[in-house]
Amino acid sequence: MPDTRLIRAFLEPQHGSLAARVGDFAMGEIATRPEPVDDDAARTEARALLGLLGAGGWLQPIFDLDLRGCCLTREALGEASPLADAVFALQGLGTTPILLGGTPAQKERWLGPIARGAVMTAFAMTEPEAGSDVTGIATTGRREGSGYALNGVKTLISNAGIADLYAVFASTDQSKGAKGISCFLVPADAPGLRFVEPQVLSAPHPLGEIAFEDCRVPADAMLGGEGRGYALGLATLDRLRPTVAAAACGMATRALAESLAHVKRRQQFGKPLAQFQLVQQKLARTATDLAAARLLTYRAAYEKDQGQERITSEAAMAKSFATEMAQRAVDDAVQLIGGRGVLASHPVERLYRAVRALRIYEGTTEIQQLIIAGELLK
Ligand SMILES: Cc1cc2nc3c(=O)[nH]c(=O)nc-3n(C[C@H](O)[C@H](O)[C@H](O)COP(=O)(O)OP(=O)(O)OC[C@H]3O[C@@H](n4cnc5c(N)ncnc54)[C@H](O)[C@@H]3O)c2cc1C
């Protein structure tokens, strides 16, 4: 359960009760579910988890634009199940462009079913040749009659193949670079949208490639107007990066809890591991770094919830610091637990496979550092 004492200066009274409720739900109903054995099972489990999150109203902070609520939820889910965290995260990533740039009609059509977990969303930005540099997007949206025809390939897309609705970034005017990128809402059953193949991750996480082959969409599928897609995508990432940091904090919290339980119990050289100073040093470092990461995370979310228009630097600091911290924390946990820590499906082994991607998706650590330096040097 997210510990609200450290971060209480950044929270409202309702956040305390959310943290307790979502913590109970995550550890009681989610952490106890078995880890899917393969990619097909992970895809089935992701849909089941979305149903649970929707039915329980746990997706609501996304729709309330309550960033601290989203962070508390991701922290709790990250601690219990990285797959459940990814399901929540993707529902946020696919929905935020609608919340920020959708017309009343688009919101009316989609937000209800998404909040209930009946519609699963995805965010399709990355391409084979456009990763960190998304201005290189080669997918095109060509005007055709009253609508657009989309052509191109999107790769490393979470929920590819199981999503019902994709937020797709495509260039409607290649001569304008980033200012020519637009965002479209494309239902999975749109003719010309094809699920190419799954891309199987070491941790359970539905990922894959999709292709658009003269995929025709009506003009009202566009979000935020022609050429507004890049700004909408960046605003979405700006908003959601603190939640990646929160998920990382949840994973580190779990790693620390597993380490503490183990070192108090396990005896070597005639005493518990916890009594050795080299062991204590690892515990102390993780606890300190975790506290610092949580402060950066909730500082960023607080600023956004208070109405600050951009939290570019705060979000980049939180994301880069927390995800790097979580990687070290999980690695230390595996080390402290020893051979059992690398056995398949030990909680820290699961975290070890899951935590790595957080330093890469939604902008790598290096890109976050460039963002921070860019703000400093303005
Ligand atoms: C699990 C997972 C889920 C994902 N889900 C989605 C999704 O749902 N939707 C989506 O659109 N994308 C998604 N992605 C893609 C993700 O956003 C990209 O992987 C990420 O942006 C990096 O792009 P890339 O992999 O092409 O790496 P590259 O951009 O090729 O970068 C490779 C390396 O070069 C470094 N690098 C690049 N440019 C610079 C620079 N200027 N200075 C210094 N170093 C640099 C990077 O930091 C990185 O270390 C997902 C990725 C993963 C792993």
The ligand as a MOL file (V3000), in Angstrom:
LIG
                    3D

  0  0  0     0  0            999 V3000
M  V30 BEGIN CTAB
M  V30 COUNTS 53 58 0 0 0
M  V30 BEGIN ATOM
M  V30 1 C 7.6800 -2.5080 -22.9330 0
M  V30 2 C 7.5540 -1.4070 -23.9220 0
M  V30 3 C 6.3030 -0.8600 -24.1880 0
M  V30 4 C 6.1710 0.1510 -25.1370 0
M  V30 5 N 4.9150 0.6280 -25.4180 0
M  V30 6 C 4.7650 1.5820 -26.3760 0
M  V30 7 C 3.4590 2.0510 -26.7280 0
M  V30 8 O 2.4600 1.6080 -26.1670 0
M  V30 9 N 3.3510 2.9880 -27.7010 0
M  V30 10 C 4.4310 3.4960 -28.3470 0
M  V30 11 O 4.2520 4.3240 -29.2220 0
M  V30 12 N 5.6960 3.0580 -28.0550 0
M  V30 13 C 5.8780 2.1220 -27.0760 0
M  V30 14 N 7.1280 1.6470 -26.7730 0
M  V30 15 C 8.2770 2.1510 -27.5180 0
M  V30 16 C 9.1410 3.0990 -26.7110 0
M  V30 17 O 8.4780 4.3060 -26.4920 0
M  V30 18 C 10.4790 3.2400 -27.4430 0
M  V30 19 O 11.1360 1.9850 -27.3250 0
M  V30 20 C 11.3460 4.3540 -26.8740 0
M  V30 21 O 10.7900 5.6110 -27.1240 0
M  V30 22 C 12.7660 4.3020 -27.4260 0
M  V30 23 O 12.7470 4.2010 -28.8070 0
M  V30 24 P 13.6350 3.0610 -29.5060 0
M  V30 25 O 13.3390 1.7670 -28.8460 0
M  V30 26 O 13.3780 3.1510 -30.9790 0
M  V30 27 O 15.1250 3.4130 -29.1870 0
M  V30 28 P 16.0620 4.5010 -29.9120 0
M  V30 29 O 15.3620 5.7870 -30.0520 0
M  V30 30 O 16.6440 3.8980 -31.1360 0
M  V30 31 O 17.2030 4.6730 -28.8150 0
M  V30 32 C 18.2020 3.6700 -28.5990 0
M  V30 33 C 19.1900 4.2450 -27.5660 0
M  V30 34 O 19.7460 5.4440 -28.0440 0
M  V30 35 C 19.5690 6.4750 -27.0920 0
M  V30 36 N 19.3780 7.7530 -27.7570 0
M  V30 37 C 18.5130 8.0850 -28.7470 0
M  V30 38 N 18.6510 9.3770 -29.0560 0
M  V30 39 C 19.6110 9.8900 -28.2500 0
M  V30 40 C 20.2010 11.1750 -28.0860 0
M  V30 41 N 19.7980 12.2090 -28.8030 0
M  V30 42 N 21.1740 11.3100 -27.1600 0
M  V30 43 C 21.5710 10.2740 -26.3990 0
M  V30 44 N 21.0520 9.0390 -26.4950 0
M  V30 45 C 20.0840 8.8490 -27.4150 0
M  V30 46 C 18.3210 6.0800 -26.3040 0
M  V30 47 O 18.3100 6.7050 -25.0320 0
M  V30 48 C 18.5200 4.5850 -26.2330 0
M  V30 49 O 19.3900 4.2910 -25.1510 0
M  V30 50 C 7.2990 0.6430 -25.8170 0
M  V30 51 C 8.5680 0.1020 -25.5330 0
M  V30 52 C 8.7010 -0.9130 -24.6150 0
M  V30 53 C 10.0680 -1.4710 -24.3310 0
M  V30 END ATOM
M  V30 BEGIN BOND
M  V30 1 1 1 2
M  V30 2 1 2 3
M  V30 3 2 2 52
M  V30 4 2 3 4
M  V30 5 1 4 5
M  V30 6 1 4 50
M  V30 7 2 5 6
M  V30 8 1 6 7
M  V30 9 1 6 13
M  V30 10 2 7 8
M  V30 11 1 7 9
M  V30 12 1 9 10
M  V30 13 2 10 11
M  V30 14 1 10 12
M  V30 15 2 12 13
M  V30 16 1 13 14
M  V30 17 1 14 15
M  V30 18 1 14 50
M  V30 19 1 15 16
M  V30 20 1 16 17
M  V30 21 1 16 18
M  V30 22 1 18 19
M  V30 23 1 18 20
M  V30 24 1 20 21
M  V30 25 1 20 22
M  V30 26 1 22 23
M  V30 27 1 23 24
M  V30 28 2 24 25
M  V30 29 1 24 26
M  V30 30 1 24 27
M  V30 31 1 27 28
M  V30 32 2 28 29
M  V30 33 1 28 30
M  V30 34 1 28 31
M  V30 35 1 31 32
M  V30 36 1 32 33
M  V30 37 1 33 34
M  V30 38 1 33 48
M  V30 39 1 34 35
M  V30 40 1 35 36
M  V30 41 1 35 46
M  V30 42 1 36 37
M  V30 43 1 36 45
M  V30 44 2 37 38
M  V30 45 1 38 39
M  V30 46 1 39 40
M  V30 47 2 39 45
M  V30 48 1 40 41
M  V30 49 2 40 42
M  V30 50 1 42 43
M  V30 51 2 43 44
M  V30 52 1 44 45
M  V30 53 1 46 47
M  V30 54 1 46 48
M  V30 55 1 48 49
M  V30 56 2 50 51
M  V30 57 1 51 52
M  V30 58 1 52 53
M  V30 END BOND
M  V30 END CTAB
M  END
